[in-house]
């Protein structure tokens, strides 16, 4: 019992509030958002290409919003930006449940993308602000686990709620967001956190992030690889739901299970794969991860049964675990010490793939069918590795250093 008390006392109560809240918020959003492509295709007369464009618009808005969220939190305080984003986000889900107009859905998804781009980076910064530097890696590990615990439960609950009403998952999500933002606001007030050291943070402006893209050839090549990778990854939360419905009996239920399988595999395999990855270079982990993405996509292309879809998702998820962390390590080593925030802000450009992917994916699915779509995105994942390898070569040529060596060891 003493160990449990020590564990919970290790971090600030605000950190625990954000971690627990992350479980519920991610569970709530995964009840609804992964099913949005399916919801729009069945509840509106929008074609699949337009649905993909609508969903991708949220990622495009997040690309822009990611540059401004840090600056706004410096100016107005992290508390205001974070709580404001959550309150607006709640109304976005209500809008999805009650809306009828395609234009309204487009605007709502853009607004939702902006809310995510403001809330998530600022909440991470707040966790870092109240946590000693030597404990931050563990805090973010707990946050990543919390995300996947929520995502493991959400899709199954969402599928069950949708049996009663297609709009019900969105309304329940809105209610959970409301309860969370009220409880978080109370916690922030109790602990007197009005503005947490925003003045100490490096302001990430759109102009500075854009200058990184223009001037740094290595980073630019890496971002192209990131865009190609995101095109493939984005299919999991967009076209895969419709493709499953088109391919097998009870495809909607299958998709809910696939999303939960994704989260469970992340929880179970994160540490073993991270230990494997730590012994390799970041680029090696990304390259193997991209192969896993491609194999998973090929599995979807050939899948005709539930078990084949589930196996493909397991392989695909191995790619997610390997690439996500390695990508952050690569950025950390590439960025100059005094511009790390700017480089992470500029990384938002890779979200263009999250915009292009659902849009083009919807067109491919409608025009050429699911197998052609997943053959294409599998190829995108493999080509992504070539650009990231070229970025590493450019970095070594420009700096004379290896990107595979941590700065402290260089």
VENWOVEN-V270224 format. One record per residue. N is the residue number from 1. OMEGA is omega in whole degrees, 0 to 359 (none if undefined). D_CENTER is the distance of its C-alpha to the mean C-alpha in Angstrom with 2 decimals. Layout:
n-><N:N>
omega-><OMEGA:OMEGA>
d_center-><D_CENTER:D_CENTER>
This chain:
n-><1:2:3:4:5:6:7:8:9:10:11:12:13:14:15:16:17:18:19:20:21:22:23:24:25:26:27:28:29:30:31:32:33:34:35:36:37:38:39:40:41:42:43:44:45:46:47:48:49:50:51:52:53:54:55:56:57:58:59:60:61:62:63:64:65:66:67:68:69:70:71:72:73:74:75:76:77:78:79:80:81:82:83:84:85:86:87:88:89:90:91:92:93:94:95:96:97:98:99:100:101:102:103:104:105:106:107:108:109:110:111:112:113:114:115:116:117:118:119:120:121:122:123:124:125:126:127:128:129:130:131:132:133:134:135:136:137:138:139:140:141:142:143:144:145:146:147:148:149:150:151:152:153:154:155:156:157:158:159:160:161:162:163:164:165:166:167:168:169:170:171:172:173:174:175:176:177:178:179:180:181:182:183:184:185:186:187:188:189:190:191:192:193:194:195:196:197:198:199:200:201:202:203:204:205:206:207:208:209:210:211:212:213:214:215:216:217:218:219:220:221:222:223:224:225:226:227:228:229:230:231:232:233:234:235:236:237:238:239:240:241:242:243:244:245:246:247:248:249:250:251:252:253:254:255:256:257:258:259:260:261:262:263:264:265:266:267:268:269:270:271:272:273:274:275:276:277:278:279:280:281:282:283:284:285:286:287:288:289:290:291:292:293:294:295:296:297:298:299:300:301:302:303:304:305:306:307:308:309:310:311:312:313:314:315:316:317:318:319:320:321:322:323:324:325:326:327:328:329:330:331:332:333:334:335:336:337:338:339:340:341:342:343:344:345:346:347:348:349:350:351:352:353:354:355:356:357:358:359:360:361:362:363:364:365:366:367:368:369:370:371:372:373:374:375:376:377:378:379:380:381:382:383:384:385:386:387:388:389:390:391:392:393:394:395:396:397:398:399:400:401:402:403:404:405:406:407:408:409:410>
omega-><179:178:179:179:180:180:182:177:183:183:180:178:178:177:180:177:180:181:178:178:179:178:184:181:179:175:181:183:179:169:192:190:177:180:186:179:180:180:182:181:182:185:179:177:179:175:187:178:179:177:178:178:179:181:180:180:178:178:179:177:178:177:179:183:180:180:188:183:180:180:179:180:175:186:186:182:184:181:183:181:183:181:178:179:181:179:179:180:178:181:176:180:175:179:178:182:188:186:178:187:175:179:178:179:178:181:179:181:174:180:178:177:177:180:179:183:176:187:191:179:181:178:176:179:179:177:179:182:184:180:176:184:183:181:187:180:180:179:181:173:176:180:180:176:180:178:186:172:178:182:178:184:189:184:179:178:180:179:179:178:182:177:178:181:180:182:187:179:181:179:177:177:179:180:180:177:180:180:181:184:177:180:179:179:178:180:181:179:180:183:172:182:180:180:188:169:179:182:181:185:178:179:180:180:178:183:181:179:180:178:177:181:184:190:187:183:181:180:180:178:179:179:176:176:179:178:180:178:181:177:179:184:185:180:182:182:179:189:183:180:180:180:178:178:181:192:186:175:181:183:179:176:178:182:177:178:180:180:177:176:178:183:181:179:177:181:184:190:183:184:177:180:176:177:176:185:181:180:180:175:177:181:178:178:179:181:179:178:179:175:178:175:184:179:177:178:176:176:176:183:183:187:175:180:179:185:179:176:182:178:178:179:178:179:179:182:174:178:179:182:184:187:187:182:181:179:178:178:180:178:182:182:180:188:169:185:185:182:183:179:180:179:177:175:180:178:178:178:179:177:173:177:177:174:182:187:180:180:180:179:177:179:179:182:181:188:187:180:184:181:179:178:186:169:184:182:173:177:177:180:181:178:178:180:180:179:179:175:178:177:177:179:180:179:180:180:184:187:185:181:174:178:182:178:179:185:181:182:186:none>
d_center-><35.44:35.86:32.99:30.70:31.93:31.42:27.85:27.00:29.11:27.29:24.63:25.10:25.08:22.43:20.09:20.94:20.54:16.95:16.20:18.15:16.70:13.13:14.54:16.10:13.52:10.82:13.86:14.95:12.01:11.74:15.47:15.15:12.17:12.03:15.76:15.81:16.84:19.53:20.55:21.20:23.01:25.26:25.87:26.37:28.27:25.43:25.38:22.41:21.92:21.91:19.44:17.03:17.79:17.26:13.75:12.89:14.56:11.84:9.58:12.95:13.73:10.62:11.85:15.14:14.24:12.42:15.90:17.78:16.03:17.56:20.84:21.10:20.57:23.30:25.56:25.20:23.83:20.49:21.86:22.61:19.40:17.27:19.73:20.27:16.65:16.69:20.09:19.23:16.09:18.57:20.80:18.16:17.98:21.78:21.99:20.13:22.58:25.64:25.05:26.96:26.71:24.33:24.42:23.43:20.37:19.38:20.01:18.19:14.92:15.43:16.17:13.18:10.92:13.24:13.16:9.47:10.04:13.20:12.53:9.72:11.31:14.68:14.32:13.48:16.48:18.57:18.05:19.18:22.03:23.60:23.14:25.48:24.06:25.15:23.11:19.75:18.42:19.30:17.76:14.27:14.97:15.95:12.85:10.70:13.48:13.49:9.95:11.18:14.57:13.44:11.58:14.76:17.01:15.43:15.84:19.41:20.34:18.99:21.06:24.07:23.85:23.61:26.94:28.60:26.96:24.12:23.49:23.70:20.08:19.10:22.06:21.35:17.77:19.47:22.06:19.76:17.97:21.54:22.78:19.96:20.40:24.17:24.13:21.93:24.30:27.23:25.93:25.38:28.88:30.50:29.41:30.30:27.04:27.43:26.11:24.81:25.94:24.13:27.06:26.38:22.99:22.79:22.21:19.71:21.25:20.41:23.72:23.16:19.74:21.41:24.33:22.28:21.27:24.93:26.69:24.76:25.30:23.53:20.31:20.74:21.12:18.08:16.00:17.68:16.66:12.99:13.40:15.22:12.74:9.93:12.76:13.20:9.80:9.32:12.55:11.31:10.02:12.94:16.19:16.25:17.31:20.19:21.14:21.52:23.62:25.73:26.25:27.27:28.98:26.81:23.72:21.88:22.60:21.60:18.12:17.70:18.98:16.72:13.54:15.43:16.62:13.17:12.55:16.21:16.29:13.54:15.73:18.91:18.25:16.06:19.26:21.48:19.20:18.52:22.32:22.82:20.39:22.10:25.31:24.01:23.00:19.37:20.23:21.76:18.71:16.60:19.53:19.87:16.19:16.59:19.76:18.08:15.65:18.85:20.86:18.44:18.49:22.26:22.46:20.98:23.49:26.36:25.34:27.91:27.70:25.37:25.86:24.97:21.65:20.89:22.00:19.88:16.73:17.86:18.39:15.08:13.35:15.60:14.16:10.56:12.22:14.41:12.36:9.46:12.21:14.75:12.91:12.84:16.45:17.45:16.44:18.25:21.31:21.41:21.37:24.77:25.17:25.75:22.85:19.85:18.25:19.07:17.57:14.18:14.58:15.69:12.68:11.06:13.46:11.47:9.34:12.72:11.95:9.43:12.61:15.18:13.83:14.22:17.36:19.09:17.99:19.69:22.73:22.99:22.76:25.49:27.65:27.55:26.03:23.23:24.71:24.99:21.37:20.13:22.86:21.60:17.93:19.30:21.42:18.61:16.98:20.45:21.25:18.10:19.79:22.91:21.41:19.82:23.24:24.98:22.94:24.11:27.65:27.58:26.47:29.33:31.76:30.98:30.92:32.98:30.46:28.28:24.55:24.68:26.63:25.22:26.73:28.86:30.41:30.99>
